[in-house]
Structures are given as C-alpha cells and as structure tokens.
C-alpha cells in the first residue's frame, strides 16, 4: 500500500469525538463533542480544571478508551487500541520495578527483534540522552522521582513513537526538578520530532513548553479556547514579553471564573 | 547484623529490658530475641517439672522429652519417620503448588475458566483437610497415595486462591505501559503480569508450606504405618507423652525452618518488593 510521506508523521485527528462512561448513576459524559487536529511535530498542552476530561481525551488517543461517538485517526488510520506509534508518559512513571532502568528501556525495544548487543546499545543511548547512563543498572525504587520520569521518557522515546502523550508527567516533582525536566523534554522533542499532547493543570508549564495551548471547560469537558504561541524557546515568563503574561491571566480567568484575579495577582 | 554500628539516641531512662527489646525490634529478626523467648519458656517448663505439681505421665519435664528424643533416634524410628513425613510433604506440596499456580494463572486471566471454576473452588476452600482423610483412604488406600492427595489438595487451594488474587491486582498502568511499548500478549504475560503478581503468589506458597505440614499430620494420624503423625498416634496408645512432646517440638522446628527457607527464597526472587 502506498503511504503518503507527508501524512505519516503523527497527525492526530479528533473527529466529532464524544466519550461517555457508565457509572452507578447512569451514563456520564466525560467529553463533549470535540473536533481538533494535532499537526505533525507540534507541541500542544491541554489544560483544564481537574475532572474536566483532559485525561479522558488523552486516554482515547492512546487507545485505552473507546469513544462513544466520532473517530480518532493517526495519519488517516483509525486508532483501535494501544500501539507503539503512540507513546505514553504516565504521571506515576509506570516503570516496571522488577527491571533495572536499562531493562525497562529494553522492554520497548524487544518488538524490533534486534540483536542483544544492538538492543543494549540503543537502550544505553536512550538513557544517555536523558543523562542517566550512570544509573542504567539501578532499579526504579533506587531512583528519585525526577530520575524515574527520565527513565520513562527514555523508554518511550527509544521506541520512536509518532505521537507522545504525557499525562501530568511532572505533577509529582518539585519545582526545581520540573524546570530541569522541561529543558530535557524540549531538547529530546526537538530531536525526535514527535507530535506531543501534554496534559497539565499548571498554566505556566503549558506556556513555557507549548506551540498550542488548548483550554478545556469544567466537566463535561470541551475545548473552549486556543492559543498559538510563537515565542522563542527557552521561554521564561519574566522575559518572553507581556503577551505570555496576558495569556496567563486570561487562562487563569477561564479556569477559575469565580475568583477575582485582581486579588490573587 | 552490626547492631552497635547504628546511631542510637541515648535513652537511659528506659529500663534495660525495654531497651534490649526495642533494639531488637529495630534490627528486625535477629537471632538473639527468639532465643530469649525459648530460654524463658524452657525455664518455666523446667520449674514446673522440678516442682512435681503435674504428673510426669501427663506433662513430662524437658529432660524426659530430651531422653525420649535420643531414644527414638538411637532405635532409628525418628530418622525413618522424618524421611517419610518430609518426603510426603514435599511431594504433596510440589504437586499442589504447581497445580495451584497454574490454575490461578488460568482463572486470573481466562474469563471462561474463571466463570466455570471460581465459585466451585471457593466452596471447597472452607472444607478442613482432616475431613478429607476418610475419602482419601477410600480412594487411595492407607499408602502414600492418600497422603499425597490430602497434602496436595490443601496446598493447591491456598496457592490457587492467592495466585488468582495476585492476578487481579496487576496495576492497570503496567498493562497500559506494556501495550504502548508494543509488547505481545505473551511477553506482557511473562514479563509484566507474572512479576506483578509474584508477591501474592509467594505469599500463597508460604501459606501452602505451613498447610502442607498441617494436612500431612492430619493424614498420618489415621491410616498410616509410618511418619511423624503415625508415631504420635502410636505414642498415645502407650501413653508416652514424652515422645509426643518430642515429636510436636520437632514438627514445630521443621515448620519454622521450612517457612524461613521459603521466605528467604521469596525475598531473593521478588527482590523489588523490599524497600
């Protein structure tokens, strides 16, 4: 079958998707009818109040959840379940505690049927990329939270996914470690050029990292505002111009409509 | 363990015994603390023996139990009985644990098997091993077969139950991570589901070892011509309480040693669960 090369780089189509869950009190709509396209190689942040369905949308793109209506497509092909083309970074790392850092990375490489030598070399290279070459033989429980998430990033990027979904990946880390992780993530993303969807509840994080910020409403979630950010990276809210600060105020206003921003800022 | 190397706040206000106890608790299962307990009980027991309050035939003193042990060793019955009983426990345990793990993996993963068998297996679990002995004797006679059957049946149910539940508690994120990393069903099972369930499986195996001894003695008490259980029964006929005590203590020591070994192996194999 012919593959259009311009279309095989991680274009995600969210086409009239509705997601519902069956709960004890009947069916609950987790995501209202949503249509959107993630262009290849772009970095999009999804931000919204907790429980608004942002993780639900992410889980649907990952293939963990099947939409009630509409369709999800990756490069034109329907998404029917989890696949190595769509990598996922979980908030709780999801590293296998029975494997060393190196073997966690090798786990994803097994599917390629490489020689053992080649598999180990590639896994080491991936760990080197996140600055953990020296910790390859440690078990996850011997690593700090930031280091665990680095292993998870190495494990996912080593498989070369077209799309990378990140569900509040740095939510459990302290502020200092977060900043380091932002640099690390942007560096690796630039190199691997995956399409990134980054779920967060931290406005600053979204503004520092993304090409696009999508703001979601309270549950049942839908996309209510889109910002296209073109500021040079690395960004800092203090020196990337007033525009980011204005957007920040607007987003905070959207997320907390009832609080008086004048008081909190 | 180098207890004295640990930095410890000075707590001179505590009485010495309490200090010793709390230090022991802190360093975990040191050898010293159980020995204190054994020495204490042995001391009490000796006092009862010396006081002559209870008749020797009812409650023998430690030294009588010791000489009964030496006697059984000298005439060779102790070695033969131990070999017989341990062999039966090992065979029964081996069969029961193997089948239990396999069945647990099946009911944990295959919905059809779960629907067909789980309610039935759960109904079997409360039946005590000793109640099975008459059936086992009718089916397999008073030879080795009935012992193997009772032990493996008891071990099987416990190991199955724990394995099955271990399979239910495999965290969803592990499975999701495995699937997005392109793992085949087989690899997901072998390198994600199994290790994730391993701590539960080992808990079941440890329980299984304890139950192997319990059910073995139950099987040997009626309808056997050798083994620790048989020797206990024989000692009753001759009112040899000294021998009974000796055999009971040996059973206790064997069970505890077996448990230590299994626990140690489990810790080595499921090394990531510690710390």
Interface residues (C-beta under 8 A of the other chain):
Chain A: X62 X63 X64 X81 X82 X83 X84 X86 X87 X88 X90 X92 X94 X96 X97 X98 X99 X107 X108 X110 X111 X139 X140 X141 X155 X156 X159 X161
Chain B: X173 X174 X176 X177 X178 X179 X180 X181 X182 X183 X184 X187 X191 X192 X195 X198 X272 X275
